[in-house]
């Protein structure tokens, strides 16, 4: 089959067939309880960055910026 072949219709699926999936909602009280349960969950300790990691990341970012400036000064003096 190539791209120049005419498009063939699919005969085995009826024309009025609804392709949408039927999804049924849960009762309202179940949805509210699930929403409340999701809001009450505390994040794990590894998901909350501590002050030490914030300082480490800041120092690393400053080191990268300082190295870029230093490289620019060295390359600019030539």
C-alpha positions as CSV (number, residue, x, y, z in Angstrom):
1,X,0.0,0.0,0.0
2,X,1.4,3.4,-0.9
3,X,0.3,6.9,-0.3
4,X,-1.1,7.3,-3.7
5,X,-3.7,4.5,-3.1
6,X,-7.3,5.7,-2.5
7,X,-8.5,5.7,1.1
8,X,-10.6,2.7,1.9
9,X,-13.6,3.0,4.3
10,X,-13.9,0.7,7.2
11,X,-17.0,-1.4,6.6
12,X,-17.1,-3.5,9.8
13,X,-17.8,-0.5,12.1
14,X,-21.4,0.9,11.9
15,X,-21.6,4.6,10.9
16,X,-23.6,5.5,14.0
17,X,-21.1,3.8,16.4
18,X,-20.1,6.1,19.3
19,X,-16.4,5.8,19.9
20,X,-16.4,7.7,23.2
21,X,-15.8,5.8,26.4
22,X,-18.6,5.8,28.9
23,X,-17.2,7.0,32.2
24,X,-19.5,7.1,35.2
25,X,-18.8,9.6,38.0
26,X,-18.5,8.4,41.5
27,X,-21.1,9.7,44.0
28,X,-20.5,13.3,45.2
29,X,-19.7,12.3,48.8
30,X,-17.0,9.9,47.5
31,X,-15.5,12.6,45.3
32,X,-15.4,15.1,48.2
33,X,-13.8,12.6,50.5
34,X,-11.1,11.7,48.0
35,X,-10.4,15.4,47.4
36,X,-10.1,16.0,51.1
37,X,-7.8,13.0,51.6
38,X,-5.5,14.4,48.8
39,X,-5.3,17.8,50.5
40,X,-4.4,16.4,53.9
41,X,-1.4,14.4,52.7
42,X,1.9,15.7,54.1
43,X,4.9,15.6,51.7
44,X,7.7,13.2,52.5
45,X,10.8,14.7,54.2
46,X,12.8,14.2,51.0
47,X,10.3,16.3,49.1
48,X,10.9,19.3,51.4
49,X,14.3,20.9,50.7
50,X,16.1,21.7,53.9
51,X,18.1,24.9,54.5
52,X,21.4,23.1,54.0
53,X,20.4,22.0,50.4
54,X,19.2,25.6,49.6
55,X,22.6,26.9,50.7
56,X,24.5,24.2,48.7
57,X,22.4,25.0,45.6
58,X,23.0,28.8,46.0
59,X,26.7,28.3,46.5
60,X,26.9,26.1,43.4
61,X,25.0,28.7,41.3
62,X,27.3,31.5,42.5
63,X,30.3,29.4,41.7
64,X,29.0,28.8,38.1
65,X,28.4,32.5,37.7
66,X,31.8,33.4,39.1
67,X,33.5,30.9,36.8
68,X,31.7,32.3,33.8
69,X,32.7,35.9,34.7
70,X,36.3,34.8,35.3
71,X,36.4,33.0,31.9
72,X,35.0,36.1,30.3
73,X,37.7,38.3,31.8
74,X,40.4,35.9,30.8
75,X,39.1,35.6,27.2
76,X,38.4,39.3,26.9
77,X,42.0,40.3,27.8
78,X,43.5,38.7,24.7
